[in-house]
Amino acid sequence: MPRPKCEETRERNRPLRVVVSPRERAQIETQAKVTGLSVSAYLRSVGLGYQPRSVVDLDAVERLINVNADLGRLGGLLKLWLTDTPGRGAAVADVRELLGHIKDTQDELRHAVTRL
């Protein structure tokens, strides 16, 4: 749901008092932090029907992009080794080590996707 647009300039000097327990306050503060908003902005957004998105999701996407780039670089290096000097220049142990790095990176990518 898109963020509601204000049709008039909002005066932000009209506080709204909300009574909460200490546990509820902690949960609200945590949710506000996760979304990258202040507590006021978070409560205002939720109260007006806007569902704030978590900035954690953006961090996860960035991590996936980085892991995918690492995987592409490793694959490119392997291709270079195998096409430029087939049977020469790269020891079997080096190729196997690189394949192990690629597998580890794939596992990391799968793990990151599951966390989303």
Backbone as JSON Lines, residues from 0, in Angstrom:
{"i":0,"aa":"M","n":[0.85,-1.17,0.0],"ca":[0.0,0.0,0.0],"c":[0.9,1.23,0.0]}
{"i":1,"aa":"P","n":[0.68,2.17,-0.92],"ca":[1.55,3.35,-0.98],"c":[1.33,4.26,0.21]}
{"i":2,"aa":"R","n":[2.36,5.01,0.51],"ca":[2.29,5.96,1.62],"c":[1.24,7.02,1.3]}
{"i":3,"aa":"P","n":[0.35,7.35,2.28],"ca":[-0.68,8.37,2.03],"c":[-0.04,9.74,1.83]}
{"i":4,"aa":"K","n":[-0.56,10.48,0.84],"ca":[-0.04,11.81,0.57],"c":[-0.88,12.83,1.33]}
{"i":5,"aa":"C","n":[-0.19,13.8,1.9],"ca":[-0.88,14.86,2.62],"c":[-1.32,15.92,1.64]}
{"i":6,"aa":"E","n":[-2.57,16.31,1.72],"ca":[-3.08,17.34,0.82],"c":[-2.83,18.73,1.38]}
{"i":7,"aa":"E","n":[-2.46,18.81,2.62],"ca":[-2.17,20.09,3.24],"c":[-0.91,19.96,4.07]}
{"i":8,"aa":"T","n":[-0.28,21.08,4.33],"ca":[0.91,21.06,5.16],"c":[0.51,20.66,6.56]}
{"i":9,"aa":"R","n":[1.19,19.73,7.1],"ca":[0.87,19.18,8.41],"c":[1.57,19.99,9.49]}
{"i":10,"aa":"E","n":[0.81,20.38,10.49],"ca":[1.41,21.01,11.67],"c":[1.8,19.87,12.6]}
{"i":11,"aa":"R","n":[3.06,19.83,12.93],"ca":[3.54,18.71,13.74],"c":[3.67,19.1,15.2]}
{"i":12,"aa":"N","n":[2.84,19.97,15.65],"ca":[2.9,20.37,17.05],"c":[1.64,19.93,17.79]}
{"i":13,"aa":"R","n":[0.98,18.91,17.28],"ca":[-0.23,18.39,17.91],"c":[0.02,16.93,18.29]}
{"i":14,"aa":"P","n":[0.68,16.71,19.43],"ca":[1.01,15.33,19.82],"c":[-0.24,14.51,20.13]}
{"i":15,"aa":"L","n":[-0.12,13.24,19.9],"ca":[-1.18,12.29,20.2],"c":[-0.64,11.35,21.27]}
{"i":16,"aa":"R","n":[-1.3,11.27,22.37],"ca":[-0.82,10.45,23.48],"c":[-1.37,9.04,23.33]}
{"i":17,"aa":"V","n":[-0.47,8.07,23.43],"ca":[-0.85,6.66,23.33],"c":[-0.26,5.95,24.54]}
{"i":18,"aa":"V","n":[-1.11,5.29,25.3],"ca":[-0.66,4.59,26.5],"c":[-0.3,3.16,26.13]}
{"i":19,"aa":"V","n":[0.93,2.75,26.46],"ca":[1.4,1.41,26.15],"c":[2.17,0.85,27.34]}
{"i":20,"aa":"S","n":[2.29,-0.46,27.37],"ca":[3.1,-1.1,28.43],"c":[4.57,-0.98,28.03]}
{"i":21,"aa":"P","n":[5.48,-1.2,28.97],"ca":[6.9,-1.17,28.62],"c":[7.26,-2.17,27.51]}
{"i":22,"aa":"R","n":[6.64,-3.34,27.54],"ca":[6.91,-4.35,26.5],"c":[6.41,-3.87,25.14]}
{"i":23,"aa":"E","n":[5.22,-3.27,25.12],"ca":[4.67,-2.75,23.86],"c":[5.54,-1.61,23.33]}
{"i":24,"aa":"R","n":[5.99,-0.76,24.24],"ca":[6.85,0.35,23.82],"c":[8.14,-0.17,23.17]}
{"i":25,"aa":"A","n":[8.73,-1.18,23.8],"ca":[9.96,-1.77,23.26],"c":[9.7,-2.37,21.87]}
{"i":26,"aa":"Q","n":[8.56,-3.04,21.7],"ca":[8.23,-3.63,20.4],"c":[8.04,-2.54,19.34]}
{"i":27,"aa":"I","n":[7.35,-1.47,19.71],"ca":[7.13,-0.36,18.78],"c":[8.45,0.28,18.4]}
{"i":28,"aa":"E","n":[9.32,0.5,19.38],"ca":[10.62,1.1,19.11],"c":[11.47,0.2,18.2]}
{"i":29,"aa":"T","n":[11.4,-1.1,18.44],"ca":[12.15,-2.04,17.61],"c":[11.64,-2.01,16.18]}
{"i":30,"aa":"Q","n":[10.32,-2.04,16.01],"ca":[9.74,-2.01,14.67],"c":[10.09,-0.71,13.94]}
{"i":31,"aa":"A","n":[10.07,0.39,14.67],"ca":[10.43,1.68,14.07],"c":[11.88,1.65,13.6]}
{"i":32,"aa":"K","n":[12.75,1.09,14.42],"ca":[14.17,1.01,14.08],"c":[14.38,0.13,12.85]}
{"i":33,"aa":"V","n":[13.68,-1.01,12.81],"ca":[13.79,-1.94,11.68],"c":[13.37,-1.27,10.37]}
{"i":34,"aa":"T","n":[12.38,-0.41,10.44],"ca":[11.91,0.27,9.23],"c":[12.69,1.54,8.93]}
{"i":35,"aa":"G","n":[13.57,1.93,9.83],"ca":[14.38,3.13,9.6],"c":[13.63,4.43,9.87]}
{"i":36,"aa":"L","n":[12.56,4.34,10.65],"ca":[11.75,5.52,10.96],"c":[11.85,5.86,12.44]}
{"i":37,"aa":"S","n":[11.55,7.11,12.76],"ca":[11.42,7.47,14.17],"c":[10.13,6.83,14.68]}
{"i":38,"aa":"V","n":[9.98,6.77,16.0],"ca":[8.76,6.19,16.57],"c":[7.55,6.98,16.1]}
{"i":39,"aa":"S","n":[7.65,8.31,16.1],"ca":[6.52,9.14,15.66],"c":[6.16,8.86,14.21]}
{"i":40,"aa":"A","n":[7.17,8.84,13.34],"ca":[6.91,8.6,11.92],"c":[6.33,7.2,11.7]}
{"i":41,"aa":"Y","n":[6.85,6.23,12.45],"ca":[6.34,4.86,12.33],"c":[4.87,4.79,12.73]}
{"i":42,"aa":"L","n":[4.54,5.32,13.91],"ca":[3.16,5.27,14.39],"c":[2.23,6.08,13.47]}
{"i":43,"aa":"R","n":[2.7,7.22,12.98],"ca":[1.88,8.03,12.08],"c":[1.6,7.24,10.8]}
{"i":44,"aa":"S","n":[2.62,6.61,10.25],"ca":[2.46,5.84,9.01],"c":[1.5,4.67,9.2]}
{"i":45,"aa":"V","n":[1.71,3.91,10.26],"ca":[0.84,2.76,10.52],"c":[-0.59,3.23,10.79]}
{"i":46,"aa":"G","n":[-0.74,4.29,11.56],"ca":[-2.07,4.81,11.89],"c":[-2.82,5.35,10.69]}
{"i":47,"aa":"L","n":[-2.08,5.79,9.67],"ca":[-2.72,6.31,8.45],"c":[-2.88,5.24,7.38]}
{"i":48,"aa":"G","n":[-2.56,3.99,7.73],"ca":[-2.8,2.89,6.81],"c":[-1.62,2.55,5.92]}
{"i":49,"aa":"Y","n":[-0.47,3.15,6.13],"ca":[0.72,2.83,5.35],"c":[1.49,1.74,6.07]}
{"i":50,"aa":"Q","n":[1.88,0.69,5.36],"ca":[2.66,-0.38,5.95],"c":[4.13,-0.13,5.64]}
{"i":51,"aa":"P","n":[4.9,0.35,6.62],"ca":[6.32,0.62,6.36],"c":[7.07,-0.66,6.02]}
{"i":52,"aa":"R","n":[7.98,-0.56,5.05],"ca":[8.8,-1.71,4.69],"c":[10.06,-1.69,5.53]}
{"i":53,"aa":"S","n":[10.52,-2.85,5.83],"ca":[11.72,-2.99,6.64],"c":[12.96,-2.67,5.84]}
{"i":54,"aa":"V","n":[13.88,-1.91,6.44],"ca":[15.15,-1.65,5.79],"c":[16.03,-2.89,5.84]}
{"i":55,"aa":"V","n":[15.68,-3.83,6.68],"ca":[16.42,-5.09,6.75],"c":[16.31,-5.81,5.41]}
{"i":56,"aa":"D","n":[15.15,-5.76,4.78],"ca":[14.97,-6.38,3.47],"c":[15.94,-5.79,2.46]}
{"i":57,"aa":"L","n":[16.14,-4.48,2.51],"ca":[17.07,-3.83,1.59],"c":[18.49,-4.29,1.85]}
{"i":58,"aa":"D","n":[18.84,-4.47,3.11],"ca":[20.17,-4.99,3.45],"c":[20.34,-6.4,2.91]}
{"i":59,"aa":"A","n":[19.31,-7.21,3.03],"ca":[19.38,-8.6,2.54],"c":[19.55,-8.61,1.03]}
{"i":60,"aa":"V","n":[18.83,-7.76,0.35],"ca":[18.96,-7.68,-1.11],"c":[20.37,-7.26,-1.5]}
{"i":61,"aa":"E","n":[20.92,-6.29,-0.79],"ca":[22.29,-5.85,-1.08],"c":[23.3,-6.99,-0.86]}
{"i":62,"aa":"R","n":[23.1,-7.75,0.21],"ca":[23.99,-8.9,0.47],"c":[23.89,-9.92,-0.67]}
{"i":63,"aa":"L","n":[22.66,-10.17,-1.13],"ca":[22.47,-11.11,-2.23],"c":[23.16,-10.62,-3.5]}
{"i":64,"aa":"I","n":[23.07,-9.35,-3.77],"ca":[23.73,-8.78,-4.95],"c":[25.24,-8.98,-4.84]}
{"i":65,"aa":"N","n":[25.8,-8.73,-3.66],"ca":[27.24,-8.89,-3.46],"c":[27.67,-10.35,-3.62]}
{"i":66,"aa":"V","n":[26.88,-11.26,-3.06],"ca":[27.21,-12.69,-3.17],"c":[27.12,-13.13,-4.63]}
{"i":67,"aa":"N","n":[26.1,-12.67,-5.33],"ca":[25.95,-13.02,-6.73],"c":[27.13,-12.49,-7.55]}
{"i":68,"aa":"A","n":[27.59,-11.28,-7.26],"ca":[28.75,-10.72,-7.97],"c":[30.0,-11.55,-7.69]}
{"i":69,"aa":"D","n":[30.17,-11.98,-6.44],"ca":[31.32,-12.84,-6.1],"c":[31.27,-14.14,-6.89]}
{"i":70,"aa":"L","n":[30.08,-14.71,-6.98],"ca":[29.91,-15.95,-7.72],"c":[30.25,-15.75,-9.2]}
{"i":71,"aa":"G","n":[29.82,-14.64,-9.77],"ca":[30.14,-14.34,-11.16],"c":[31.63,-14.18,-11.39]}
{"i":72,"aa":"R","n":[32.32,-13.52,-10.45],"ca":[33.77,-13.36,-10.58],"c":[34.49,-14.7,-10.5]}
{"i":73,"aa":"L","n":[34.05,-15.55,-9.57],"ca":[34.67,-16.87,-9.44],"c":[34.45,-17.71,-10.7]}
{"i":74,"aa":"G","n":[33.25,-17.67,-11.23],"ca":[32.96,-18.41,-12.47],"c":[33.77,-17.88,-13.64]}
{"i":75,"aa":"G","n":[33.91,-16.56,-13.72],"ca":[34.71,-15.96,-14.79],"c":[36.18,-16.36,-14.7]}
{"i":76,"aa":"L","n":[36.7,-16.41,-13.48],"ca":[38.09,-16.83,-13.29],"c":[38.27,-18.28,-13.7]}
{"i":77,"aa":"L","n":[37.33,-19.12,-13.33],"ca":[37.4,-20.53,-13.72],"c":[37.37,-20.67,-15.24]}
{"i":78,"aa":"K","n":[36.47,-19.94,-15.88],"ca":[36.37,-19.99,-17.34],"c":[37.68,-19.54,-17.98]}
{"i":79,"aa":"L","n":[38.26,-18.47,-17.46],"ca":[39.53,-17.98,-17.98],"c":[40.61,-19.05,-17.88]}
{"i":80,"aa":"W","n":[40.7,-19.71,-16.74],"ca":[41.69,-20.75,-16.55],"c":[41.48,-21.89,-17.55]}
{"i":81,"aa":"L","n":[40.23,-22.28,-17.73],"ca":[39.96,-23.46,-18.56],"c":[40.04,-23.17,-20.05]}
{"i":82,"aa":"T","n":[39.77,-21.94,-20.49],"ca":[39.77,-21.65,-21.93],"c":[41.1,-21.11,-22.43]}
{"i":83,"aa":"D","n":[41.76,-20.28,-21.64],"ca":[43.01,-19.68,-22.1],"c":[44.17,-20.66,-22.12]}
{"i":84,"aa":"T","n":[44.22,-21.51,-21.15],"ca":[45.33,-22.46,-21.05],"c":[44.81,-23.83,-20.68]}
{"i":85,"aa":"P","n":[44.06,-24.47,-21.57],"ca":[43.53,-25.78,-21.21],"c":[44.66,-26.77,-20.93]}
{"i":86,"aa":"G","n":[44.62,-27.35,-19.76],"ca":[45.63,-28.32,-19.37],"c":[46.93,-27.68,-18.89]}
{"i":87,"aa":"R","n":[47.04,-26.38,-18.98],"ca":[48.26,-25.69,-18.54],"c":[47.87,-24.5,-17.66]}
{"i":88,"aa":"G","n":[48.79,-24.05,-16.89],"ca":[48.61,-22.8,-16.14],"c":[47.83,-22.92,-14.86]}
{"i":89,"aa":"A","n":[46.96,-23.86,-14.76],"ca":[46.17,-24.0,-13.54],"c":[46.27,-25.43,-13.05]}
{"i":90,"aa":"A","n":[46.78,-25.57,-11.89],"ca":[46.9,-26.91,-11.32],"c":[45.51,-27.45,-10.98]}
{"i":91,"aa":"V","n":[45.38,-28.73,-11.03],"ca":[44.1,-29.38,-10.71],"c":[43.65,-28.98,-9.31]}
{"i":92,"aa":"A","n":[44.6,-28.88,-8.38],"ca":[44.27,-28.51,-7.0],"c":[43.69,-27.09,-6.95]}
{"i":93,"aa":"D","n":[44.22,-26.18,-7.79],"ca":[43.7,-24.8,-7.83],"c":[42.28,-24.77,-8.36]}
{"i":94,"aa":"V","n":[42.03,-25.54,-9.42],"ca":[40.69,-25.6,-10.0],"c":[39.71,-26.19,-8.98]}
{"i":95,"aa":"R","n":[40.13,-27.22,-8.3],"ca":[39.25,-27.83,-7.28],"c":[38.98,-26.86,-6.13]}
{"i":96,"aa":"E","n":[40.02,-26.11,-5.75],"ca":[39.84,-25.11,-4.69],"c":[38.84,-24.04,-5.13]}
{"i":97,"aa":"L","n":[38.99,-23.61,-6.38],"ca":[38.06,-22.6,-6.9],"c":[36.64,-23.15,-6.95]}
{"i":98,"aa":"L","n":[36.48,-24.39,-7.38],"ca":[35.16,-25.01,-7.39],"c":[34.57,-25.07,-5.97]}
{"i":99,"aa":"G","n":[35.43,-25.32,-4.99],"ca":[34.97,-25.31,-3.59],"c":[34.5,-23.93,-3.16]}
{"i":100,"aa":"H","n":[35.24,-22.88,-3.6],"ca":[34.81,-21.5,-3.29],"c":[33.47,-21.18,-3.94]}
{"i":101,"aa":"I","n":[33.31,-21.63,-5.17],"ca":[32.05,-21.38,-5.88],"c":[30.9,-22.09,-5.15]}
{"i":102,"aa":"K","n":[31.12,-23.33,-4.74],"ca":[30.08,-24.06,-4.0],"c":[29.75,-23.36,-2.68]}
{"i":103,"aa":"D","n":[30.78,-22.9,-1.97],"ca":[30.55,-22.17,-0.71],"c":[29.74,-20.91,-0.95]}
{"i":104,"aa":"T","n":[30.06,-20.21,-2.02],"ca":[29.34,-18.98,-2.35],"c":[27.89,-19.27,-2.71]}
{"i":105,"aa":"Q","n":[27.67,-20.35,-3.46],"ca":[26.3,-20.75,-3.79],"c":[25.52,-21.07,-2.52]}
{"i":106,"aa":"D","n":[26.17,-21.76,-1.59],"ca":[25.51,-22.09,-0.32],"c":[25.16,-20.81,0.44]}
{"i":107,"aa":"E","n":[26.07,-19.84,0.43],"ca":[25.82,-18.56,1.09],"c":[24.64,-17.85,0.45]}
{"i":108,"aa":"L","n":[24.58,-17.9,-0.87],"ca":[23.47,-17.27,-1.59],"c":[22.15,-17.94,-1.23]}
{"i":109,"aa":"R","n":[22.13,-19.28,-1.2],"ca":[20.91,-20.0,-0.81],"c":[20.48,-19.64,0.61]}
{"i":110,"aa":"H","n":[21.46,-19.55,1.5],"ca":[21.17,-19.21,2.9],"c":[20.58,-17.8,3.0]}
{"i":111,"aa":"A","n":[21.14,-16.88,2.24],"ca":[20.63,-15.5,2.26],"c":[19.21,-15.43,1.72]}
{"i":112,"aa":"V","n":[18.93,-16.19,0.67],"ca":[17.58,-16.2,0.09],"c":[16.58,-16.77,1.1]}
{"i":113,"aa":"T","n":[16.97,-17.82,1.82],"ca":[16.04,-18.41,2.8],"c":[15.74,-17.44,3.93]}
{"i":114,"aa":"R","n":[16.7,-16.59,4.27],"ca":[16.46,-15.62,5.35],"c":[15.46,-14.54,4.96]}
{"i":115,"aa":"L","n":[15.28,-14.34,3.66],"ca":[14.3,-13.35,3.22],"c":[12.91,-13.89,3.45]}
